[in-house]
Amino acid sequence: MKITNWYIKSSVIFGCLLAGCAIGILSTIIGSNSVNIIPLSFTLSIFPPLALIIFSFLKNKGIIDLSNPLFLYSLFYCIFFGFGGIIYKGDYQDNVEIGGIATIIGIIGYMVGYFFSSIFQEKVSYDENIAKRTTMLFRSVQFEKILFFVGMVGYIFYILRIGNIPVFMNDLEQARVDASVKGGANLRILASFLILSATIGFLNISLYKVHNNKALNSSRLRYILSIIFLLLLGNRSPVYNILFTSFLIFIMCKYQGKFKLSKLIPVSVIGILAVISFVGGIGAYRVVNTESFSSYPEFKIFLSNGDYIGLSLYVFTHYLSIGFENFMRVLEVVPNILDYKLGKSYIEPLLTVLPGTQYTLDMQIKMSLNQGYFGGGTVPSVMGEAFANFGYFGWFFIPFFSMLLLRIVYFKFTNNHKNMFLILIYAFLLNHFSNSLLSGLASSSIMPFITLIVYICYGKYIGINKHSRKVFTHES
């Protein structure tokens, strides 16, 4: 690997950041009375994304690489654990300081993973003549159609088994959970293939800019229909995953992940408003259409005044604090009630396919806390999930491993930014590892495992290895 002056300078700067984090932890341990750990952890969590923007701006003449995993992962980490700790007002205040220390350890973990991953950086070659792009597009659209068909079959039978469309049912918050149970996990998973179909369809549309192409026009139609049908199920996460992954695919295909700062600012404002409207809006719709929520003190003031915008903002703000709040809950039950999982929870979603009742980590936490609220389980957050499995060491190891994997795949993508499979798999991983900071990498659903398997099959089907066999060749 060729080490440039820029790499040495940036390594020194970020090395100083790590040293600062370590000093922050030591100062907290030695003199906790003189250091407020939550503001410190929030301040330190801002540094990585902010520093990356500044250094990228100076190095690349105003161009920011949004596809760099350090930017998105550290930004979401800052929001869910740095800012989440600031706005947390829950019951488990005795655990807050520990949560702040864990947040700092996690920052050190993913920063070490970021630099350690550099040893895997390699020079590669890619022969455009080998890549039969027309053939690959044809096969990609075919694969997308198959996924859409499977998804629609599962969706139709799922709705028929429920006997109604969840979003139009009374007491929406409980109705969507009841519908999920009544519809059955198998049909729900099949219906989720619409997510995969829409994502691949958007990849086809973004990578092949062909006007009046019937195949791509049909991809656009399937993309829109998938979003509409999934919205009717009353859950926001499937559509959010489609839209967020689509955004990543778009900037990777059109801009190779790079944005000018002058364009990034207005795009960021629009994106933030869109996320608030989507997450807060759907959350507020659930509250309005769940009769029992009208007696909740936190909702009552908004509902009585008809302040639906305020309700949306409240729901969105609460959503940002869920990760840190549930992390505090995990500290309360592990190991006092639940034993350390020692890595088992990461495969427990796979065990749900076995006969009998198999509980994932989110449900185990909910039952341990004797919670009876509407909805599914209590998602632990990545840091809570890490602690539930590996104790204190997990706070360093899981962020370290996450960033290590993301940056290795990022190197592959930057060396071959037109490779359909690499775009798809990197967009999926970047979306999953960043957004799963809130819920946990594998706390409740088998869908991430299925997605990975399907995407690998996709790469095989379109012939990515056959047509791109030089992609991973190392140049000395």
ABEGO torsion letter per residue (X at the ends): XBBBAAAAAAAAAAAAAAAAAAAAAAAAAABAAABBAAAAAAAAAAAAAAAAAAAAAAAAGGBBBAABAAAAAAAAAAAAAAAAAAABABABAAAAAAAAAAAAAAAAAAAAAAAAAAAABBBBBBBAAABBAAAAAAAAAAAAAAAAAAAAAAAAAAAAAAGBBAAABBGAAAAAAAAAAAAEAAAAAAAAAAAAAAAAAAAAAAABBBBGBAAAAAAAAAAAAAAAAAAAAGBAAAAAAAAAAAAAAAAAAAAGGBBBAAAAAAAAAAAAAAAAAAAAAAAAAAAAABAAAAABAAAAAAAAAGBAAAAAAAAAAAAAAAAAAAAAAAAAAOAAABBBAGGAAAAAAAAAABBEBBBBAAAAAAAAAGBABBEBBBBAEAAAAAAAAAEAAAAAAAAAAAAAAAAAAAAAAAABAABAAAAAAAAAAAAAAAAAAAAEABAABAAAAAAAAAAAAAAAAAGAAAAAAAAABBBX
